[in-house]
Amino acid sequence: MAALAPTAQAGQGDESRLPKAHSWRQWLDREAWRKAIIAIPYLWLLFFFIAPFLIVLAISAGTSQVGIPPVIWKDTFPFGTFDNYVFLTQDDIYWQGYLNSLRNAAISTFFALLIGYPMALGIARASSTWRNVLLLLVILPFWTSFLLRVYAWIGLLGNTSWFNRGLTSILATFFPFWVTGDHIQMMNTNFAVVLGIVYSYLPFMILPLYATLEKLDRTLDEAAMDLGSKPWEVFKDITLPLSLPGIIAGAMLVFIPATGEYVIPSLMGRGDSPMIGRVLADEFFQNRDWPVASAVAVALLAVLVIPIMIYNFFQAREARRGST
Amino acid sequence: MDVDTKPHSSDKSDKPWLDPKAKPFIRIDGVTKKFGEFTAVDNVSLDIFKGELFALLGGSGCGKTTLLRMLAGFEMPSGGRLFLDGQDMTEIPPYERPVNMMFQSYALFPHMTVEKNVGYGLKHEGMTDAQRKDRVKELLDLVQLTPLAGRKPHQLSGGQRQRVALARALAKRPKVLLLDEPLGALDKKLREQTQFELINIQYKLGVTFIVVTHDQEEAMTLATRIAVMDQGVIRQIGTPTEIYEFPRTRFVADFIGSINIFDGEVKSVDKNRVTVSAPALGSNVIVDHQGEPPAPGTKVSIAMRPEKIAIERKEPGAEAAGNTIAGKVIDLGYFGKDSLYRVKLPSGAMVRVNAVNSRRAGESERVAVWEDDVWLTFAPSSVIILTE
């Protein structure tokens, strides 16, 4: 304390050594950077998501025409129409498309969780040297083309492939009452779509699960075990509930893109009962009906976003209740 | 602060470790734990009796926590056996041991309320819901947390969390409660208050407590007996008084409290009166030694606690009993209730002296200040001879 006093006195006679309190300078030093860093992702979302979405929303309120652009709006207020959305309810293909998508995405998410959870847990509990190797193996498939991997599956699942024939003969040996013939129809089924989605999106399930599981405090497991819980009870009571945020994050990362998935169902799925991604693409490129296609896209967004918003609302209310 | 205020000769039921016929409640028999090449616990044998509040004291890495974790069942001994109440526990998994642990980090389940945390261990007991509720309520009353039963751990203060952890560990009425640094995360004021609460709860429930701590004051206050550990080995087991006043090794003397240690050589022995020459002190030191005195010529260490040395500015008369040496005050630390002096002897050796400021005095009236020539006196019975 004594050392501070002389310095303060010296400072009075030598003002140039004190930093000048320019408010713009302080703003530049602290606030500007903070604001810029926060603003960048918001601007990105504004230009590359909100703006295009508003365009799609506008197109969905128009009427298709033969010409460029292939859409026209009314001249009088309210300029738009709701007809395209009404049309979605009138043709079975749309709601069946949504239903197919939601069902396949749900089944895929379930299996991705079933396969991904033990993998994530195994990686999180592995020794630190193994952990990095195993994580690398999880993301390794990303280093080859997604399309190439889908085609590889098409090759494997096809009726004449060694994989299909081999699997069929093994199953026929053990379950002769169930499997007959020399092949099983796997391509162009919902099974193939679910398999393709689970295979492709598995890393998106594993990585957030791993991030959550890796952070869990292992002494909690010991405490539960100390209080009489056998290992599986420890998992049920401690690990599973505490990894719920990871489960939700992983499930969303799989479910949302899987619902709108286009490539996998187009290449591996059933032509007669398409998922909504396929319906959307056909509407744009086959029918060239932009307004209906846009309506399909907007409705898909609503189908995905509204449940998440409801979930978040309840989550926030739960959090508020917990803190009082 | 010593809880055990009764004299040494009290009856054996109070000090079962003095009774050769008493049956130990916990028997640690030649237990060793190796992690690869590293030996964390090295052939430790230890008997702990029912109702004791036993402290394992040592620095970090001394093996005390490993020993505790072996008692809880989280680590399997590499050798040796563990017995609880006559039953071999070595291979029994943690969830089947009648032993509970209070973790250093408390390890409260963050997704459960205080009530659920405390009641967690009870779901495995054959109890009705009503019994379970009663037990949880009783424990929350015991640690005075009943009004906070519905809170989650993150809504509690450090002291409250500590009490939840204690209640949870006691819920199953364990035969033994293991406490890993139970007061380590609390601030000083709270720690003092909590350690007495712990003693009261232990006394009320009669549960055997084993406390691991690196804090010697904590061990002294809490424990009936202390085992001082170092490098996986127990250096000394004894009551707080024995450990502090009669340390057997240089390590224990140095680890517990503050002490002045000098090399010396035994000159002569007359019954219990041992004369030791200590070159650093510049004169012979007379020691009243308890127990078997070392033979003349033995190289020993002599040790004096700083608070057992008196400091004066005037030379004591020839009639003064005990050992007298002269020196000069180099450092003075004033702590309010007491002062610490560092006194330099003519040999260059430093002696720490701790004097209670029993007389109210201004700065100019102090017993001694920097650069003062002073006389240090200490009784022969205050000097400890250490042969190890």
Interface residues (C-beta under 8 A of the other chain):
Chain A: D217 T219 L220 E222 A223 A224 M225 D226 L227 G228 S229 K230 D237 I238 P241 L242 G322 S323
Chain B: A72 G73 F74 P93 P94 Y95 E96 V99 N100 M101 F103 S105 A107 L108 F109 P110 H111 Y120 G121 K123 H124 E125 K152 Q155 R168 A169 A171 K172
